[in-house]
Amino acid sequence: MAQTQTTDPEVALIVGAGPGISASCARLFSAEGMKVAVAARTPDKPAIQQLEQSLGVTSYACDAANPDDVDALFDAVATDLGSPRLVVHNIDGRMADIFRKGVTEADPELVRQVLMNSAYSAFLVSRQAAARMLAHDPAGSPTLHRGTIILTNASAAKKGYARSGAFAMACQAKSGLAESMARELMPQGIHIASVPIDAAIGWRQDDGTRRHRMAGESKDDNMADPDSIAETYLHLHRQHRSTWAFEVVLRPWVENW
């Protein structure tokens, strides 16, 4: 009697966990049978604790701008769950005090922190993800797909707004990193996707409404839905290599761009 072959569940790692895109990704990936890890500087956030309790998601403390933390994170995930084949970097580095500051007004230390938390952390996470995916031998796989790295980005990846130079620097550096990685790694079987989200993101509240902390309540789908963003991320991971998308800009149907 022939033995039935079993395939271990894929492992997904989401870096920059919170109640919006990351939580939606964790819920969807778990529902699709993946083992999910989430990482944040403060993993005791209520949104992350809820994911742990309801879905069995594994959380880790990690400062993604610290090389030692990132190395330790990937080691821990590989030991606990297995090496991740889907990695989402979901940190844009924004800080309230860096916006609406002219180039002569911006605090140099805050500018450095924004760059470190966004583009530099994306480099550190992608570096570890790529090294582990390249070590994965996809021989026998019909798609020869070693894994997927998705970098969440923002409107500033496409346009530098006035009085927002630091954020534009960070977003466009992250975009450039993604493009360079795509040219290097996609021919080696790693799908790289850059996803600028040109919109306010309306997080789903306990009462079922969607709301953004600054833009208010979503009406008539005028804000990006994190659940729909997660569906796009899953689709990117499952695309056939003959039609891998690199950059996917997401915006609501009524967004002025």
C-alpha positions as a Markdown table, in Angstrom:
| # | Residue | x | y | z |
|---|---|---|---|---|
| 1 | Met | 0.0 | 0.0 | 0.0 |
| 2 | Ala | 1.5 | 3.3 | -1.1 |
| 3 | Gln | 2.2 | 5.8 | 1.7 |
| 4 | Thr | 0.5 | 9.2 | 1.5 |
| 5 | Gln | 3.0 | 12.0 | 1.2 |
| 6 | Thr | 2.5 | 14.9 | 3.7 |
| 7 | Thr | 3.6 | 18.4 | 3.1 |
| 8 | Asp | 4.5 | 20.6 | 6.0 |
| 9 | Pro | 2.5 | 23.8 | 6.3 |
| 10 | Glu | 4.2 | 26.9 | 4.9 |
| 11 | Val | 5.6 | 29.4 | 7.4 |
| 12 | Ala | 4.8 | 33.1 | 7.1 |
| 13 | Leu | 6.6 | 35.8 | 9.0 |
| 14 | Ile | 5.1 | 39.3 | 9.4 |
| 15 | Val | 7.5 | 41.9 | 10.7 |
| 16 | Gly | 5.9 | 45.1 | 12.1 |
| 17 | Ala | 2.8 | 43.6 | 13.8 |
| 18 | Gly | -0.2 | 45.7 | 14.7 |
| 19 | Pro | -4.0 | 45.8 | 14.4 |
| 20 | Gly | -4.2 | 46.7 | 10.7 |
| 21 | Ile | -2.5 | 45.1 | 7.7 |
| 22 | Ser | -0.4 | 42.7 | 9.9 |
| 23 | Ala | -3.4 | 41.4 | 11.8 |
| 24 | Ser | -5.4 | 40.9 | 8.6 |
| 25 | Cys | -2.5 | 39.0 | 7.1 |
| 26 | Ala | -2.1 | 36.8 | 10.2 |
| 27 | Arg | -5.8 | 35.9 | 10.1 |
| 28 | Leu | -5.9 | 35.1 | 6.4 |
| 29 | Phe | -2.6 | 33.2 | 6.3 |
| 30 | Ser | -3.7 | 31.2 | 9.3 |
| 31 | Ala | -7.0 | 30.4 | 7.7 |
| 32 | Glu | -5.1 | 29.2 | 4.6 |
| 33 | Gly | -3.2 | 26.7 | 6.7 |
| 34 | Met | 0.1 | 28.5 | 7.2 |
| 35 | Lys | 2.0 | 28.6 | 10.4 |
| 36 | Val | 2.2 | 32.3 | 11.2 |
| 37 | Ala | 4.8 | 34.3 | 13.2 |
| 38 | Val | 4.5 | 38.0 | 13.9 |
| 39 | Ala | 7.2 | 40.3 | 15.2 |
| 40 | Ala | 7.1 | 43.7 | 16.9 |
| 41 | Arg | 9.1 | 45.8 | 19.3 |
| 42 | Thr | 6.3 | 45.3 | 21.8 |
| 43 | Pro | 4.6 | 42.0 | 21.2 |
| 44 | Asp | 2.3 | 42.4 | 24.2 |
| 45 | Lys | 0.0 | 44.7 | 22.2 |
| 46 | Pro | -3.7 | 43.7 | 22.7 |
| 47 | Ala | -4.0 | 43.1 | 18.9 |
| 48 | Ile | -1.1 | 40.6 | 18.9 |
| 49 | Gln | -2.3 | 38.9 | 22.1 |
| 50 | Gln | -5.7 | 38.4 | 20.5 |
| 51 | Leu | -4.0 | 36.8 | 17.5 |
| 52 | Glu | -2.1 | 34.4 | 19.7 |
| 53 | Gln | -5.2 | 33.4 | 21.7 |
| 54 | Ser | -7.6 | 33.0 | 18.8 |
| 55 | Leu | -5.4 | 31.7 | 16.1 |
| 56 | Gly | -2.3 | 30.3 | 17.8 |
| 57 | Val | -0.1 | 32.8 | 16.0 |
| 58 | Thr | 3.5 | 32.9 | 17.5 |
| 59 | Ser | 4.8 | 36.3 | 18.5 |
| 60 | Tyr | 8.3 | 37.6 | 18.9 |
| 61 | Ala | 10.0 | 40.7 | 20.3 |
| 62 | Cys | 12.2 | 42.3 | 17.7 |
| 63 | Asp | 13.6 | 45.7 | 16.9 |
| 64 | Ala | 13.8 | 45.4 | 13.1 |
| 65 | Ala | 16.4 | 48.2 | 12.9 |
| 66 | Asn | 18.8 | 46.1 | 15.0 |
| 67 | Pro | 20.8 | 43.5 | 13.0 |
| 68 | Asp | 21.3 | 41.2 | 16.0 |
| 69 | Asp | 17.5 | 41.3 | 16.8 |
| 70 | Val | 16.7 | 40.4 | 13.2 |
| 71 | Asp | 19.2 | 37.6 | 13.1 |
| 72 | Ala | 17.8 | 36.2 | 16.4 |
| 73 | Leu | 14.2 | 36.5 | 15.1 |
| 74 | Phe | 14.9 | 34.4 | 12.0 |
| 75 | Asp | 16.8 | 31.8 | 14.1 |
| 76 | Ala | 13.9 | 31.6 | 16.5 |
| 77 | Val | 11.2 | 31.3 | 13.9 |
| 78 | Ala | 13.2 | 28.6 | 12.0 |
| 79 | Thr | 13.6 | 26.6 | 15.2 |
| 80 | Asp | 10.0 | 27.0 | 16.4 |
| 81 | Leu | 8.1 | 26.8 | 13.2 |
| 82 | Gly | 10.4 | 26.3 | 10.3 |
| 83 | Ser | 12.1 | 28.6 | 7.8 |
| 84 | Pro | 9.6 | 31.2 | 6.4 |
| 85 | Arg | 8.7 | 31.1 | 2.8 |
| 86 | Leu | 6.5 | 34.2 | 2.9 |
| 87 | Val | 8.0 | 37.3 | 4.7 |
| 88 | Val | 6.1 | 40.6 | 4.9 |
| 89 | His | 7.9 | 43.7 | 6.0 |
| 90 | Asn | 5.2 | 46.0 | 7.3 |
| 91 | Ile | 7.1 | 49.0 | 8.8 |
| 92 | Asp | 7.2 | 52.4 | 7.1 |
| 93 | Gly | 9.0 | 54.2 | 10.0 |
| 94 | Arg | 6.6 | 57.1 | 10.2 |
| 95 | Met | 6.6 | 59.3 | 13.3 |
| 96 | Ala | 4.1 | 62.1 | 14.0 |
| 97 | Asp | 6.9 | 64.6 | 14.8 |
| 98 | Ile | 8.5 | 64.2 | 11.4 |
| 99 | Phe | 5.6 | 65.3 | 9.3 |
| 100 | Arg | 4.8 | 68.9 | 8.3 |
| 101 | Lys | 8.4 | 69.9 | 8.8 |
| 102 | Gly | 10.3 | 71.8 | 6.2 |
| 103 | Val | 13.8 | 70.7 | 5.2 |
| 104 | Thr | 15.3 | 73.4 | 7.5 |
| 105 | Glu | 13.0 | 72.4 | 10.4 |
| 106 | Ala | 13.3 | 68.6 | 10.5 |
| 107 | Asp | 15.2 | 67.2 | 13.4 |
| 108 | Pro | 18.2 | 65.3 | 12.0 |
| 109 | Glu | 18.0 | 62.6 | 14.6 |
| 110 | Leu | 14.3 | 62.0 | 13.8 |
| 111 | Val | 15.2 | 61.8 | 10.1 |
| 112 | Arg | 17.8 | 59.2 | 10.9 |
| 113 | Gln | 15.4 | 57.2 | 13.0 |
| 114 | Val | 12.8 | 57.2 | 10.2 |
| 115 | Leu | 15.3 | 55.9 | 7.7 |
| 116 | Met | 16.6 | 53.2 | 10.2 |
| 117 | Asn | 13.1 | 52.0 | 11.1 |
| 118 | Ser | 11.9 | 51.9 | 7.5 |
| 119 | Ala | 14.5 | 51.3 | 4.7 |
| 120 | Tyr | 17.3 | 50.0 | 6.9 |
| 121 | Ser | 15.0 | 47.5 | 8.7 |
| 122 | Ala | 13.6 | 46.4 | 5.3 |
| 123 | Phe | 17.2 | 45.6 | 4.3 |
| 124 | Leu | 17.9 | 43.7 | 7.4 |
| 125 | Val | 14.7 | 41.6 | 7.2 |
| 126 | Ser | 15.1 | 41.0 | 3.4 |
| 127 | Arg | 18.7 | 40.0 | 3.9 |
| 128 | Gln | 17.8 | 37.3 | 6.4 |
| 129 | Ala | 14.8 | 36.2 | 4.4 |
| 130 | Ala | 16.7 | 35.9 | 1.1 |
| 131 | Ala | 19.5 | 34.0 | 2.7 |
| 132 | Arg | 17.2 | 31.3 | 4.1 |
| 133 | Met | 15.0 | 31.1 | 0.9 |
| 134 | Leu | 18.1 | 30.7 | -1.3 |
| 135 | Ala | 19.1 | 27.8 | 0.9 |
| 136 | His | 15.7 | 26.1 | 0.2 |
| 137 | Asp | 16.1 | 23.7 | -2.7 |
| 138 | Pro | 12.9 | 23.7 | -4.7 |
| 139 | Ala | 13.9 | 20.7 | -6.9 |
| 140 | Gly | 10.7 | 18.8 | -7.8 |
| 141 | Ser | 8.5 | 21.9 | -7.3 |
| 142 | Pro | 6.5 | 22.7 | -10.5 |
| 143 | Thr | 7.0 | 26.4 | -9.8 |
| 144 | Leu | 10.6 | 26.4 | -8.6 |
| 145 | His | 9.5 | 29.0 | -6.1 |
| 146 | Arg | 11.8 | 29.5 | -3.2 |
| 147 | Gly | 9.7 | 32.1 | -1.4 |
| 148 | Thr | 8.1 | 35.6 | -1.4 |
| 149 | Ile | 9.3 | 38.8 | 0.2 |
| 150 | Ile | 6.7 | 41.6 | 0.3 |
| 151 | Leu | 7.6 | 45.2 | 1.3 |
| 152 | Thr | 4.6 | 47.4 | 2.3 |
| 153 | Asn | 5.2 | 51.0 | 1.3 |
| 154 | Ala | 3.2 | 54.3 | 1.2 |
| 155 | Ser | 2.2 | 57.1 | -1.1 |
| 156 | Ala | 5.6 | 58.7 | -0.6 |
| 157 | Ala | 7.2 | 55.8 | -2.5 |
| 158 | Lys | 5.8 | 57.4 | -5.6 |
| 159 | Lys | 5.8 | 61.1 | -4.8 |
| 160 | Gly | 7.7 | 63.4 | -2.3 |
| 161 | Tyr | 5.2 | 65.7 | -0.7 |
| 162 | Ala | 6.3 | 69.2 | 0.5 |
| 163 | Arg | 7.3 | 69.3 | 4.2 |
| 164 | Ser | 7.7 | 65.6 | 4.3 |
| 165 | Gly | 11.2 | 65.0 | 3.1 |
| 166 | Ala | 12.3 | 62.5 | 5.7 |
| 167 | Phe | 9.3 | 60.2 | 5.0 |
| 168 | Ala | 9.8 | 60.5 | 1.2 |
| 169 | Met | 13.5 | 59.6 | 1.7 |
| 170 | Ala | 12.6 | 56.5 | 3.7 |
| 171 | Cys | 9.8 | 55.3 | 1.4 |
| 172 | Gln | 11.8 | 55.8 | -1.8 |
| 173 | Ala | 14.9 | 54.1 | -0.4 |
| 174 | Lys | 12.7 | 51.1 | 0.5 |
| 175 | Ser | 11.3 | 51.2 | -3.1 |
| 176 | Gly | 14.8 | 51.2 | -4.5 |
| 177 | Leu | 15.8 | 48.4 | -2.3 |
| 178 | Ala | 12.8 | 46.3 | -3.5 |
| 179 | Glu | 13.6 | 47.0 | -7.2 |
| 180 | Ser | 17.2 | 46.0 | -6.8 |
| 181 | Met | 16.3 | 42.9 | -4.9 |
| 182 | Ala | 13.7 | 41.9 | -7.6 |
| 183 | Arg | 16.3 | 42.1 | -10.4 |
| 184 | Glu | 18.8 | 40.1 | -8.3 |
| 185 | Leu | 16.5 | 37.5 | -6.6 |
| 186 | Met | 13.6 | 36.8 | -8.9 |
| 187 | Pro | 15.8 | 35.0 | -11.4 |
| 188 | Gln | 16.8 | 32.8 | -8.5 |
| 189 | Gly | 13.3 | 31.9 | -7.6 |
| 190 | Ile | 12.4 | 34.5 | -4.9 |
| 191 | His | 9.4 | 36.6 | -5.7 |
| 192 | Ile | 9.9 | 40.3 | -4.6 |
| 193 | Ala | 6.9 | 42.5 | -4.4 |
| 194 | Ser | 6.7 | 46.2 | -3.5 |
| 195 | Val | 3.2 | 47.4 | -2.5 |
| 196 | Pro | 2.8 | 51.2 | -2.0 |
| 197 | Ile | -0.6 | 51.9 | -0.4 |
| 198 | Asp | -1.8 | 55.3 | -1.6 |
| 199 | Ala | -4.6 | 55.7 | 1.0 |
| 200 | Ala | -5.6 | 55.9 | 4.6 |
| 201 | Ile | -6.1 | 52.4 | 6.0 |
| 202 | Gly | -9.4 | 51.9 | 7.8 |
| 203 | Trp | -8.9 | 49.4 | 10.6 |
| 204 | Arg | -11.9 | 47.3 | 11.4 |
| 205 | Gln | -13.3 | 48.1 | 14.9 |
| 206 | Asp | -15.2 | 45.9 | 17.3 |
| 207 | Asp | -18.5 | 47.3 | 16.1 |
| 208 | Gly | -17.8 | 46.4 | 12.5 |
| 209 | Thr | -17.0 | 49.9 | 11.2 |
| 210 | Arg | -13.6 | 50.8 | 9.7 |
| 211 | Arg | -11.8 | 53.8 | 11.0 |
| 212 | His | -8.5 | 55.6 | 10.7 |
| 213 | Arg | -7.1 | 57.4 | 13.7 |
| 214 | Met | -6.7 | 60.7 | 11.8 |
| 215 | Ala | -9.0 | 60.4 | 8.8 |
| 216 | Gly | -12.0 | 59.3 | 10.7 |
| 217 | Glu | -14.6 | 56.6 | 9.7 |
| 218 | Ser | -14.5 | 54.9 | 6.4 |
| 219 | Lys | -17.5 | 55.7 | 4.2 |
| 220 | Asp | -18.4 | 54.0 | 0.9 |
| 221 | Asp | -15.0 | 52.2 | 0.8 |
| 222 | Asn | -13.1 | 55.5 | 0.7 |
| 223 | Met | -10.3 | 53.9 | 2.7 |
| 224 | Ala | -8.1 | 50.9 | 2.1 |
| 225 | Asp | -9.5 | 47.7 | 3.8 |
| 226 | Pro | -6.6 | 45.8 | 5.5 |
| 227 | Asp | -8.5 | 42.5 | 4.9 |
| 228 | Ser | -8.4 | 43.2 | 1.1 |
| 229 | Ile | -4.7 | 44.2 | 1.3 |
| 230 | Ala | -4.0 | 40.8 | 2.9 |
| 231 | Glu | -5.8 | 39.0 | 0.1 |
| 232 | Thr | -3.6 | 40.9 | -2.4 |
| 233 | Tyr | -0.5 | 39.7 | -0.4 |
| 234 | Leu | -1.7 | 36.1 | -0.5 |
| 235 | His | -2.3 | 36.4 | -4.2 |
| 236 | Leu | 1.2 | 37.7 | -4.8 |
| 237 | His | 2.7 | 34.8 | -2.9 |
| 238 | Arg | 0.7 | 32.3 | -5.0 |
| 239 | Gln | 1.3 | 33.9 | -8.4 |
| 240 | His | 2.8 | 31.7 | -11.1 |
| 241 | Arg | 6.4 | 32.7 | -11.9 |
| 242 | Ser | 5.5 | 33.4 | -15.5 |
| 243 | Thr | 3.5 | 36.5 | -14.3 |
| 244 | Trp | 5.1 | 37.6 | -11.1 |
| 245 | Ala | 4.0 | 41.2 | -10.3 |
| 246 | Phe | 6.8 | 43.4 | -8.8 |
| 247 | Glu | 5.0 | 46.7 | -7.9 |
| 248 | Val | 1.3 | 46.8 | -7.1 |
| 249 | Val | 0.0 | 50.2 | -6.1 |
| 250 | Leu | -3.2 | 49.9 | -4.0 |
| 251 | Arg | -5.7 | 52.8 | -3.7 |
| 252 | Pro | -9.5 | 53.1 | -3.1 |
| 253 | Trp | -11.6 | 53.8 | -6.1 |
| 254 | Val | -12.3 | 57.4 | -5.0 |
| 255 | Glu | -8.7 | 58.3 | -4.1 |
| 256 | Asn | -7.4 | 61.5 | -5.6 |
| 257 | Trp | -4.0 | 60.8 | -7.2 |
